[in-house]
């Protein structure tokens, strides 16, 4: 907070005006994420209370109220801030007010039990790779001061036909998403390897449990039920 809410944030101008803007636009997203994590248990309790099967009348009332509050929050955001056409006027207040629209949408999206039990497989897939897409966009998907994407297909520059530019966007997006998925797999594998290495070095590694077929064969051998030598699987 001391960095973003004081003149110290102008340090980012040494790198780029675009970086200065981008980092300020998302400056409190991590804090909101942590707050959401802390409140997740309470949200789950509310959803169970509001949309459980034990009280049909309460469930209907909760759906109506939740939908109405969600619409009101989005209307509040749009009426006071969202309809501002000048981005230079809106951008400075965006980090503080957009949370109203997000919470409003989440309330509408989960206002009935049916909606809470539905999800988009595509968005679930994209959501699992959100961190990697966010980080790699600055390295792979954006160029020219984070305002354009690479031109791979000849003729897909800003003056080219819309169809060719669209194909170029799909090609760049496919490469970008593939790399993000690959980066996530590497991140998970690295995390597991480092954790196991630290456990080995500190002597806290728990011995791996034998597989179920190993347990069955060894149990038979010990009780004299095995038809042959005990099967040992390394």
CNS distance restraints for C-alpha pairs under 8 A (distance, minus, plus):
assign (resid   1 and name CA) (resid   5 and name CA) 5.69 0.50 0.50
assign (resid   2 and name CA) (resid   6 and name CA) 5.96 0.50 0.50
assign (resid   2 and name CA) (resid   8 and name CA) 7.89 0.50 0.50
assign (resid   3 and name CA) (resid   7 and name CA) 7.51 0.50 0.50
assign (resid   3 and name CA) (resid   8 and name CA) 5.37 0.50 0.50
assign (resid   3 and name CA) (resid   9 and name CA) 5.56 0.50 0.50
assign (resid   4 and name CA) (resid   8 and name CA) 6.94 0.50 0.50
assign (resid   4 and name CA) (resid   9 and name CA) 5.15 0.50 0.50
assign (resid   4 and name CA) (resid  24 and name CA) 7.07 0.50 0.50
assign (resid   4 and name CA) (resid  27 and name CA) 7.35 0.50 0.50
assign (resid   5 and name CA) (resid   9 and name CA) 7.33 0.50 0.50
assign (resid   9 and name CA) (resid  20 and name CA) 7.57 0.50 0.50
assign (resid  10 and name CA) (resid  14 and name CA) 7.73 0.50 0.50
assign (resid  10 and name CA) (resid  20 and name CA) 7.16 0.50 0.50
assign (resid  12 and name CA) (resid  16 and name CA) 6.59 0.50 0.50
assign (resid  12 and name CA) (resid  17 and name CA) 7.45 0.50 0.50
assign (resid  12 and name CA) (resid  19 and name CA) 6.56 0.50 0.50
assign (resid  12 and name CA) (resid  20 and name CA) 5.07 0.50 0.50
assign (resid  13 and name CA) (resid  17 and name CA) 5.31 0.50 0.50
assign (resid  13 and name CA) (resid  19 and name CA) 7.38 0.50 0.50
assign (resid  13 and name CA) (resid  20 and name CA) 5.68 0.50 0.50
assign (resid  15 and name CA) (resid  19 and name CA) 6.99 0.50 0.50
assign (resid  15 and name CA) (resid  20 and name CA) 7.99 0.50 0.50
assign (resid  16 and name CA) (resid  20 and name CA) 6.26 0.50 0.50
assign (resid  16 and name CA) (resid 145 and name CA) 7.50 0.50 0.50
assign (resid  17 and name CA) (resid  21 and name CA) 6.32 0.50 0.50
assign (resid  18 and name CA) (resid  22 and name CA) 6.00 0.50 0.50
assign (resid  18 and name CA) (resid 145 and name CA) 6.40 0.50 0.50
assign (resid  18 and name CA) (resid 146 and name CA) 6.85 0.50 0.50
assign (resid  19 and name CA) (resid  23 and name CA) 5.91 0.50 0.50
assign (resid  20 and name CA) (resid  24 and name CA) 6.40 0.50 0.50
assign (resid  21 and name CA) (resid  25 and name CA) 6.11 0.50 0.50
assign (resid  22 and name CA) (resid  26 and name CA) 6.67 0.50 0.50
assign (resid  23 and name CA) (resid  27 and name CA) 5.72 0.50 0.50
assign (resid  24 and name CA) (resid  95 and name CA) 7.65 0.50 0.50
assign (resid  25 and name CA) (resid  91 and name CA) 6.97 0.50 0.50
assign (resid  25 and name CA) (resid  92 and name CA) 7.52 0.50 0.50
assign (resid  25 and name CA) (resid  94 and name CA) 6.69 0.50 0.50
assign (resid  25 and name CA) (resid  95 and name CA) 5.65 0.50 0.50
assign (resid  26 and name CA) (resid  95 and name CA) 6.38 0.50 0.50
assign (resid  27 and name CA) (resid  95 and name CA) 6.99 0.50 0.50
assign (resid  28 and name CA) (resid  32 and name CA) 6.24 0.50 0.50
assign (resid  28 and name CA) (resid  95 and name CA) 6.59 0.50 0.50
assign (resid  29 and name CA) (resid  33 and name CA) 6.13 0.50 0.50
assign (resid  29 and name CA) (resid  95 and name CA) 7.93 0.50 0.50
assign (resid  30 and name CA) (resid  34 and name CA) 6.29 0.50 0.50
assign (resid  31 and name CA) (resid  35 and name CA) 6.17 0.50 0.50
assign (resid  32 and name CA) (resid  36 and name CA) 6.05 0.50 0.50
assign (resid  33 and name CA) (resid  37 and name CA) 6.27 0.50 0.50
assign (resid  34 and name CA) (resid  38 and name CA) 6.30 0.50 0.50
assign (resid  35 and name CA) (resid  39 and name CA) 6.23 0.50 0.50
assign (resid  36 and name CA) (resid  40 and name CA) 5.84 0.50 0.50
assign (resid  37 and name CA) (resid  41 and name CA) 7.98 0.50 0.50
assign (resid  39 and name CA) (resid  43 and name CA) 6.26 0.50 0.50
assign (resid  40 and name CA) (resid  44 and name CA) 6.18 0.50 0.50
assign (resid  41 and name CA) (resid  45 and name CA) 6.33 0.50 0.50
assign (resid  42 and name CA) (resid  46 and name CA) 6.22 0.50 0.50
assign (resid  43 and name CA) (resid  47 and name CA) 6.16 0.50 0.50
assign (resid  44 and name CA) (resid  48 and name CA) 6.18 0.50 0.50
assign (resid  45 and name CA) (resid  49 and name CA) 6.17 0.50 0.50
assign (resid  46 and name CA) (resid  50 and name CA) 5.89 0.50 0.50
assign (resid  47 and name CA) (resid  51 and name CA) 5.64 0.50 0.50
assign (resid  47 and name CA) (resid  52 and name CA) 7.48 0.50 0.50
assign (resid  48 and name CA) (resid  52 and name CA) 5.13 0.50 0.50
assign (resid  50 and name CA) (resid  58 and name CA) 6.65 0.50 0.50
assign (resid  50 and name CA) (resid  59 and name CA) 5.34 0.50 0.50
assign (resid  50 and name CA) (resid  62 and name CA) 5.75 0.50 0.50
assign (resid  50 and name CA) (resid  63 and name CA) 7.84 0.50 0.50
assign (resid  51 and name CA) (resid  58 and name CA) 7.95 0.50 0.50
assign (resid  51 and name CA) (resid  59 and name CA) 5.03 0.50 0.50
assign (resid  51 and name CA) (resid  62 and name CA) 7.52 0.50 0.50
assign (resid  51 and name CA) (resid  63 and name CA) 7.93 0.50 0.50
assign (resid  51 and name CA) (resid 112 and name CA) 6.82 0.50 0.50
assign (resid  51 and name CA) (resid 113 and name CA) 5.58 0.50 0.50
assign (resid  52 and name CA) (resid  59 and name CA) 6.99 0.50 0.50
assign (resid  52 and name CA) (resid 113 and name CA) 7.87 0.50 0.50
assign (resid  53 and name CA) (resid  59 and name CA) 7.89 0.50 0.50
assign (resid  55 and name CA) (resid  59 and name CA) 6.25 0.50 0.50
assign (resid  56 and name CA) (resid  60 and name CA) 6.35 0.50 0.50
assign (resid  57 and name CA) (resid  61 and name CA) 6.25 0.50 0.50
assign (resid  58 and name CA) (resid  62 and name CA) 5.96 0.50 0.50
assign (resid  59 and name CA) (resid  63 and name CA) 6.20 0.50 0.50
assign (resid  59 and name CA) (resid 112 and name CA) 7.96 0.50 0.50
assign (resid  60 and name CA) (resid  64 and name CA) 6.37 0.50 0.50
assign (resid  61 and name CA) (resid  65 and name CA) 6.19 0.50 0.50
assign (resid  62 and name CA) (resid  66 and name CA) 5.83 0.50 0.50
assign (resid  62 and name CA) (resid 111 and name CA) 7.63 0.50 0.50
assign (resid  63 and name CA) (resid  67 and name CA) 6.00 0.50 0.50
assign (resid  63 and name CA) (resid 111 and name CA) 4.82 0.50 0.50
assign (resid  63 and name CA) (resid 112 and name CA) 5.52 0.50 0.50
assign (resid  64 and name CA) (resid  68 and name CA) 6.11 0.50 0.50
assign (resid  64 and name CA) (resid 111 and name CA) 7.51 0.50 0.50
assign (resid  65 and name CA) (resid  69 and name CA) 6.09 0.50 0.50
assign (resid  66 and name CA) (resid  70 and name CA) 6.12 0.50 0.50
assign (resid  66 and name CA) (resid 107 and name CA) 5.86 0.50 0.50
assign (resid  66 and name CA) (resid 108 and name CA) 6.76 0.50 0.50
assign (resid  66 and name CA) (resid 111 and name CA) 5.72 0.50 0.50
assign (resid  67 and name CA) (resid  71 and name CA) 6.25 0.50 0.50
assign (resid  67 and name CA) (resid 107 and name CA) 6.27 0.50 0.50
assign (resid  67 and name CA) (resid 108 and name CA) 4.89 0.50 0.50
assign (resid  67 and name CA) (resid 111 and name CA) 5.70 0.50 0.50
assign (resid  68 and name CA) (resid  72 and name CA) 6.14 0.50 0.50
assign (resid  69 and name CA) (resid  73 and name CA) 6.17 0.50 0.50
assign (resid  69 and name CA) (resid 104 and name CA) 7.01 0.50 0.50
assign (resid  69 and name CA) (resid 107 and name CA) 7.56 0.50 0.50
assign (resid  70 and name CA) (resid  74 and name CA) 6.40 0.50 0.50
assign (resid  70 and name CA) (resid 103 and name CA) 7.07 0.50 0.50
assign (resid  70 and name CA) (resid 104 and name CA) 3.75 0.50 0.50
assign (resid  70 and name CA) (resid 105 and name CA) 6.10 0.50 0.50
assign (resid  70 and name CA) (resid 106 and name CA) 7.50 0.50 0.50
assign (resid  70 and name CA) (resid 107 and name CA) 5.16 0.50 0.50
assign (resid  70 and name CA) (resid 108 and name CA) 5.42 0.50 0.50
assign (resid  71 and name CA) (resid  75 and name CA) 6.05 0.50 0.50
assign (resid  71 and name CA) (resid 104 and name CA) 6.18 0.50 0.50
assign (resid  71 and name CA) (resid 105 and name CA) 7.71 0.50 0.50
assign (resid  71 and name CA) (resid 108 and name CA) 7.21 0.50 0.50
assign (resid  72 and name CA) (resid  76 and name CA) 5.98 0.50 0.50
assign (resid  72 and name CA) (resid 104 and name CA) 7.44 0.50 0.50
assign (resid  73 and name CA) (resid  77 and name CA) 6.24 0.50 0.50
assign (resid  73 and name CA) (resid 100 and name CA) 5.57 0.50 0.50
assign (resid  73 and name CA) (resid 101 and name CA) 6.08 0.50 0.50
assign (resid  73 and name CA) (resid 103 and name CA) 7.54 0.50 0.50
assign (resid  73 and name CA) (resid 104 and name CA) 5.13 0.50 0.50
assign (resid  74 and name CA) (resid  78 and name CA) 6.08 0.50 0.50
assign (resid  74 and name CA) (resid 100 and name CA) 6.42 0.50 0.50
assign (resid  74 and name CA) (resid 101 and name CA) 4.61 0.50 0.50
assign (resid  74 and name CA) (resid 102 and name CA) 7.92 0.50 0.50
assign (resid  74 and name CA) (resid 104 and name CA) 5.48 0.50 0.50
assign (resid  74 and name CA) (resid 105 and name CA) 7.23 0.50 0.50
assign (resid  75 and name CA) (resid  79 and name CA) 5.68 0.50 0.50
assign (resid  76 and name CA) (resid  80 and name CA) 6.18 0.50 0.50
assign (resid  76 and name CA) (resid 100 and name CA) 7.78 0.50 0.50
assign (resid  77 and name CA) (resid  81 and name CA) 5.56 0.50 0.50
assign (resid  77 and name CA) (resid  82 and name CA) 5.84 0.50 0.50
assign (resid  77 and name CA) (resid  97 and name CA) 6.79 0.50 0.50
assign (resid  77 and name CA) (resid  98 and name CA) 6.99 0.50 0.50
assign (resid  77 and name CA) (resid 100 and name CA) 6.14 0.50 0.50
assign (resid  77 and name CA) (resid 101 and name CA) 5.99 0.50 0.50
assign (resid  78 and name CA) (resid  82 and name CA) 3.85 0.50 0.50
assign (resid  78 and name CA) (resid  83 and name CA) 5.56 0.50 0.50
assign (resid  78 and name CA) (resid 101 and name CA) 7.96 0.50 0.50
assign (resid  79 and name CA) (resid  83 and name CA) 6.41 0.50 0.50
assign (resid  80 and name CA) (resid  84 and name CA) 7.93 0.50 0.50
assign (resid  81 and name CA) (resid  90 and name CA) 6.84 0.50 0.50
assign (resid  81 and name CA) (resid  97 and name CA) 7.73 0.50 0.50
assign (resid  82 and name CA) (resid  90 and name CA) 7.83 0.50 0.50
assign (resid  84 and name CA) (resid  89 and name CA) 7.39 0.50 0.50
assign (resid  84 and name CA) (resid  90 and name CA) 6.19 0.50 0.50
assign (resid  85 and name CA) (resid  90 and name CA) 7.72 0.50 0.50
assign (resid  86 and name CA) (resid  90 and name CA) 6.39 0.50 0.50
assign (resid  87 and name CA) (resid  91 and name CA) 5.59 0.50 0.50
assign (resid  88 and name CA) (resid  92 and name CA) 7.29 0.50 0.50
assign (resid  89 and name CA) (resid  93 and name CA) 7.91 0.50 0.50
assign (resid  90 and name CA) (resid  94 and name CA) 6.18 0.50 0.50
assign (resid  91 and name CA) (resid  95 and name CA) 7.84 0.50 0.50
assign (resid  93 and name CA) (resid  97 and name CA) 6.37 0.50 0.50
assign (resid  94 and name CA) (resid  98 and name CA) 5.58 0.50 0.50
assign (resid  95 and name CA) (resid  99 and name CA) 7.69 0.50 0.50
assign (resid  97 and name CA) (resid 101 and name CA) 7.79 0.50 0.50
assign (resid  98 and name CA) (resid 102 and name CA) 6.49 0.50 0.50
assign (resid  99 and name CA) (resid 103 and name CA) 6.07 0.50 0.50
assign (resid 100 and name CA) (resid 104 and name CA) 6.00 0.50 0.50
assign (resid 101 and name CA) (resid 105 and name CA) 6.11 0.50 0.50
assign (resid 102 and name CA) (resid 106 and name CA) 6.27 0.50 0.50
assign (resid 103 and name CA) (resid 107 and name CA) 6.19 0.50 0.50
assign (resid 104 and name CA) (resid 108 and name CA) 6.36 0.50 0.50
assign (resid 105 and name CA) (resid 109 and name CA) 5.92 0.50 0.50
assign (resid 106 and name CA) (resid 110 and name CA) 6.13 0.50 0.50
assign (resid 107 and name CA) (resid 111 and name CA) 5.78 0.50 0.50
assign (resid 109 and name CA) (resid 115 and name CA) 6.56 0.50 0.50
assign (resid 109 and name CA) (resid 116 and name CA) 7.51 0.50 0.50
assign (resid 110 and name CA) (resid 115 and name CA) 5.50 0.50 0.50
assign (resid 110 and name CA) (resid 116 and name CA) 5.03 0.50 0.50
assign (resid 111 and name CA) (resid 115 and name CA) 6.91 0.50 0.50
assign (resid 111 and name CA) (resid 116 and name CA) 7.52 0.50 0.50
assign (resid 112 and name CA) (resid 116 and name CA) 6.42 0.50 0.50
assign (resid 113 and name CA) (resid 117 and name CA) 6.41 0.50 0.50
assign (resid 114 and name CA) (resid 118 and name CA) 6.58 0.50 0.50
assign (resid 115 and name CA) (resid 119 and name CA) 7.84 0.50 0.50
assign (resid 119 and name CA) (resid 123 and name CA) 7.93 0.50 0.50
assign (resid 119 and name CA) (resid 124 and name CA) 7.47 0.50 0.50
assign (resid 120 and name CA) (resid 124 and name CA) 6.08 0.50 0.50
assign (resid 121 and name CA) (resid 125 and name CA) 6.20 0.50 0.50
assign (resid 122 and name CA) (resid 126 and name CA) 6.28 0.50 0.50
assign (resid 123 and name CA) (resid 127 and name CA) 5.85 0.50 0.50
assign (resid 124 and name CA) (resid 128 and name CA) 6.35 0.50 0.50
assign (resid 125 and name CA) (resid 129 and name CA) 7.00 0.50 0.50
assign (resid 126 and name CA) (resid 130 and name CA) 6.24 0.50 0.50
assign (resid 129 and name CA) (resid 133 and name CA) 6.25 0.50 0.50
assign (resid 129 and name CA) (resid 180 and name CA) 6.56 0.50 0.50
assign (resid 129 and name CA) (resid 181 and name CA) 6.21 0.50 0.50
assign (resid 129 and name CA) (resid 184 and name CA) 6.56 0.50 0.50
assign (resid 130 and name CA) (resid 134 and name CA) 6.07 0.50 0.50
assign (resid 131 and name CA) (resid 135 and name CA) 6.31 0.50 0.50
assign (resid 132 and name CA) (resid 136 and name CA) 5.88 0.50 0.50
assign (resid 132 and name CA) (resid 180 and name CA) 5.13 0.50 0.50
assign (resid 132 and name CA) (resid 181 and name CA) 7.47 0.50 0.50
assign (resid 132 and name CA) (resid 183 and name CA) 6.63 0.50 0.50
assign (resid 132 and name CA) (resid 184 and name CA) 6.33 0.50 0.50
assign (resid 133 and name CA) (resid 137 and name CA) 5.85 0.50 0.50
assign (resid 133 and name CA) (resid 176 and name CA) 7.65 0.50 0.50
assign (resid 133 and name CA) (resid 177 and name CA) 7.00 0.50 0.50
assign (resid 133 and name CA) (resid 180 and name CA) 5.49 0.50 0.50
assign (resid 134 and name CA) (resid 138 and name CA) 7.76 0.50 0.50
assign (resid 135 and name CA) (resid 139 and name CA) 7.56 0.50 0.50
assign (resid 136 and name CA) (resid 140 and name CA) 5.78 0.50 0.50
assign (resid 136 and name CA) (resid 141 and name CA) 7.15 0.50 0.50
assign (resid 136 and name CA) (resid 176 and name CA) 7.65 0.50 0.50
assign (resid 136 and name CA) (resid 180 and name CA) 6.92 0.50 0.50
assign (resid 137 and name CA) (resid 141 and name CA) 4.68 0.50 0.50
assign (resid 137 and name CA) (resid 142 and name CA) 5.93 0.50 0.50
assign (resid 137 and name CA) (resid 176 and name CA) 7.62 0.50 0.50
assign (resid 138 and name CA) (resid 142 and name CA) 5.53 0.50 0.50
assign (resid 138 and name CA) (resid 143 and name CA) 7.56 0.50 0.50
assign (resid 138 and name CA) (resid 146 and name CA) 6.84 0.50 0.50
assign (resid 139 and name CA) (resid 143 and name CA) 8.00 0.50 0.50
assign (resid 140 and name CA) (resid 176 and name CA) 6.39 0.50 0.50
assign (resid 141 and name CA) (resid 149 and name CA) 5.54 0.50 0.50
assign (resid 141 and name CA) (resid 150 and name CA) 6.85 0.50 0.50
assign (resid 141 and name CA) (resid 172 and name CA) 6.78 0.50 0.50
assign (resid 141 and name CA) (resid 173 and name CA) 7.25 0.50 0.50
assign (resid 141 and name CA) (resid 176 and name CA) 6.23 0.50 0.50
assign (resid 142 and name CA) (resid 146 and name CA) 4.97 0.50 0.50
assign (resid 142 and name CA) (resid 147 and name CA) 6.52 0.50 0.50
assign (resid 142 and name CA) (resid 148 and name CA) 5.49 0.50 0.50
assign (resid 142 and name CA) (resid 149 and name CA) 4.53 0.50 0.50
assign (resid 142 and name CA) (resid 150 and name CA) 6.71 0.50 0.50
assign (resid 143 and name CA) (resid 147 and name CA) 6.30 0.50 0.50
assign (resid 143 and name CA) (resid 148 and name CA) 5.20 0.50 0.50
assign (resid 143 and name CA) (resid 149 and name CA) 5.43 0.50 0.50
assign (resid 143 and name CA) (resid 150 and name CA) 6.30 0.50 0.50
assign (resid 144 and name CA) (resid 148 and name CA) 5.86 0.50 0.50
assign (resid 144 and name CA) (resid 149 and name CA) 7.89 0.50 0.50
assign (resid 149 and name CA) (resid 169 and name CA) 7.64 0.50 0.50
assign (resid 149 and name CA) (resid 172 and name CA) 7.64 0.50 0.50
assign (resid 150 and name CA) (resid 172 and name CA) 7.18 0.50 0.50
assign (resid 151 and name CA) (resid 156 and name CA) 6.08 0.50 0.50
assign (resid 151 and name CA) (resid 157 and name CA) 6.22 0.50 0.50
assign (resid 151 and name CA) (resid 168 and name CA) 6.81 0.50 0.50
assign (resid 152 and name CA) (resid 156 and name CA) 7.53 0.50 0.50
assign (resid 152 and name CA) (resid 168 and name CA) 6.38 0.50 0.50
assign (resid 152 and name CA) (resid 172 and name CA) 7.64 0.50 0.50
assign (resid 153 and name CA) (resid 164 and name CA) 7.44 0.50 0.50
assign (resid 153 and name CA) (resid 167 and name CA) 7.92 0.50 0.50
assign (resid 153 and name CA) (resid 168 and name CA) 5.69 0.50 0.50
assign (resid 155 and name CA) (resid 159 and name CA) 7.94 0.50 0.50
assign (resid 155 and name CA) (resid 160 and name CA) 5.24 0.50 0.50
assign (resid 155 and name CA) (resid 161 and name CA) 7.45 0.50 0.50
assign (resid 155 and name CA) (resid 164 and name CA) 6.86 0.50 0.50
assign (resid 155 and name CA) (resid 165 and name CA) 7.72 0.50 0.50
assign (resid 156 and name CA) (resid 160 and name CA) 5.04 0.50 0.50
assign (resid 156 and name CA) (resid 161 and name CA) 6.91 0.50 0.50
assign (resid 156 and name CA) (resid 162 and name CA) 7.95 0.50 0.50
assign (resid 156 and name CA) (resid 164 and name CA) 5.35 0.50 0.50
assign (resid 156 and name CA) (resid 165 and name CA) 4.45 0.50 0.50
assign (resid 156 and name CA) (resid 168 and name CA) 6.35 0.50 0.50
assign (resid 157 and name CA) (resid 165 and name CA) 6.95 0.50 0.50
assign (resid 158 and name CA) (resid 165 and name CA) 7.76 0.50 0.50
assign (resid 160 and name CA) (resid 164 and name CA) 6.98 0.50 0.50
assign (resid 160 and name CA) (resid 165 and name CA) 6.71 0.50 0.50
assign (resid 161 and name CA) (resid 165 and name CA) 6.35 0.50 0.50
assign (resid 162 and name CA) (resid 166 and name CA) 6.05 0.50 0.50
assign (resid 163 and name CA) (resid 167 and name CA) 6.32 0.50 0.50
assign (resid 164 and name CA) (resid 168 and name CA) 6.16 0.50 0.50
assign (resid 165 and name CA) (resid 169 and name CA) 6.18 0.50 0.50
assign (resid 166 and name CA) (resid 170 and name CA) 6.31 0.50 0.50
assign (resid 167 and name CA) (resid 171 and name CA) 6.19 0.50 0.50
assign (resid 168 and name CA) (resid 172 and name CA) 6.10 0.50 0.50
assign (resid 169 and name CA) (resid 173 and name CA) 5.86 0.50 0.50
assign (resid 170 and name CA) (resid 174 and name CA) 5.99 0.50 0.50
assign (resid 171 and name CA) (resid 175 and name CA) 6.37 0.50 0.50
assign (resid 172 and name CA) (resid 176 and name CA) 6.02 0.50 0.50
assign (resid 173 and name CA) (resid 177 and name CA) 5.98 0.50 0.50
assign (resid 174 and name CA) (resid 178 and name CA) 6.05 0.50 0.50
assign (resid 175 and name CA) (resid 179 and name CA) 6.15 0.50 0.50
assign (resid 176 and name CA) (resid 180 and name CA) 6.21 0.50 0.50
assign (resid 177 and name CA) (resid 181 and name CA) 6.26 0.50 0.50
assign (resid 178 and name CA) (resid 182 and name CA) 6.23 0.50 0.50
assign (resid 179 and name CA) (resid 183 and name CA) 5.97 0.50 0.50
assign (resid 180 and name CA) (resid 184 and name CA) 6.22 0.50 0.50
assign (resid 181 and name CA) (resid 185 and name CA) 6.43 0.50 0.50
assign (resid 182 and name CA) (resid 186 and name CA) 6.33 0.50 0.50
assign (resid 183 and name CA) (resid 187 and name CA) 6.05 0.50 0.50
assign (resid 184 and name CA) (resid 188 and name CA) 6.18 0.50 0.50
assign (resid 185 and name CA) (resid 189 and name CA) 6.13 0.50 0.50
assign (resid 186 and name CA) (resid 190 and name CA) 5.94 0.50 0.50
assign (resid 187 and name CA) (resid 191 and name CA) 6.06 0.50 0.50
assign (resid 188 and name CA) (resid 192 and name CA) 6.23 0.50 0.50
assign (resid 189 and name CA) (resid 193 and name CA) 6.16 0.50 0.50
assign (resid 190 and name CA) (resid 194 and name CA) 6.07 0.50 0.50
assign (resid 191 and name CA) (resid 195 and name CA) 6.13 0.50 0.50
assign (resid 192 and name CA) (resid 196 and name CA) 6.13 0.50 0.50
assign (resid 193 and name CA) (resid 197 and name CA) 6.04 0.50 0.50
assign (resid 194 and name CA) (resid 198 and name CA) 6.13 0.50 0.50
assign (resid 195 and name CA) (resid 199 and name CA) 6.20 0.50 0.50
assign (resid 196 and name CA) (resid 200 and name CA) 6.12 0.50 0.50
assign (resid 196 and name CA) (resid 205 and name CA) 7.06 0.50 0.50
assign (resid 197 and name CA) (resid 201 and name CA) 6.17 0.50 0.50
assign (resid 198 and name CA) (resid 202 and name CA) 6.06 0.50 0.50
assign (resid 199 and name CA) (resid 203 and name CA) 5.74 0.50 0.50
assign (resid 199 and name CA) (resid 204 and name CA) 4.83 0.50 0.50
assign (resid 199 and name CA) (resid 205 and name CA) 4.78 0.50 0.50
assign (resid 200 and name CA) (resid 204 and name CA) 6.34 0.50 0.50
assign (resid 200 and name CA) (resid 205 and name CA) 5.41 0.50 0.50
assign (resid 210 and name CA) (resid 214 and name CA) 6.02 0.50 0.50
assign (resid 210 and name CA) (resid 215 and name CA) 6.52 0.50 0.50
assign (resid 211 and name CA) (resid 215 and name CA) 6.51 0.50 0.50
assign (resid 212 and name CA) (resid 216 and name CA) 6.32 0.50 0.50
assign (resid 213 and name CA) (resid 217 and name CA) 6.19 0.50 0.50
assign (resid 214 and name CA) (resid 218 and name CA) 6.08 0.50 0.50
assign (resid 214 and name CA) (resid 231 and name CA) 7.08 0.50 0.50
assign (resid 214 and name CA) (resid 232 and name CA) 6.59 0.50 0.50
assign (resid 214 and name CA) (resid 233 and name CA) 6.55 0.50 0.50
assign (resid 215 and name CA) (resid 219 and name CA) 5.96 0.50 0.50
assign (resid 216 and name CA) (resid 220 and name CA) 6.24 0.50 0.50
assign (resid 217 and name CA) (resid 221 and name CA) 6.21 0.50 0.50
assign (resid 217 and name CA) (resid 226 and name CA) 7.29 0.50 0.50
assign (resid 217 and name CA) (resid 230 and name CA) 6.10 0.50 0.50
assign (resid 217 and name CA) (resid 231 and name CA) 5.91 0.50 0.50
assign (resid 217 and name CA) (resid 232 and name CA) 7.94 0.50 0.50
assign (resid 218 and name CA) (resid 222 and name CA) 6.18 0.50 0.50
assign (resid 218 and name CA) (resid 230 and name CA) 6.08 0.50 0.50
assign (resid 218 and name CA) (resid 231 and name CA) 7.11 0.50 0.50
assign (resid 218 and name CA) (resid 232 and name CA) 7.87 0.50 0.50
assign (resid 219 and name CA) (resid 223 and name CA) 6.28 0.50 0.50
assign (resid 220 and name CA) (resid 224 and name CA) 6.08 0.50 0.50
assign (resid 220 and name CA) (resid 225 and name CA) 4.80 0.50 0.50
assign (resid 220 and name CA) (resid 226 and name CA) 5.10 0.50 0.50
assign (resid 220 and name CA) (resid 230 and name CA) 7.92 0.50 0.50
assign (resid 221 and name CA) (resid 225 and name CA) 5.90 0.50 0.50
assign (resid 221 and name CA) (resid 226 and name CA) 4.95 0.50 0.50
assign (resid 221 and name CA) (resid 229 and name CA) 7.39 0.50 0.50
assign (resid 221 and name CA) (resid 230 and name CA) 5.56 0.50 0.50
assign (resid 226 and name CA) (resid 230 and name CA) 6.89 0.50 0.50
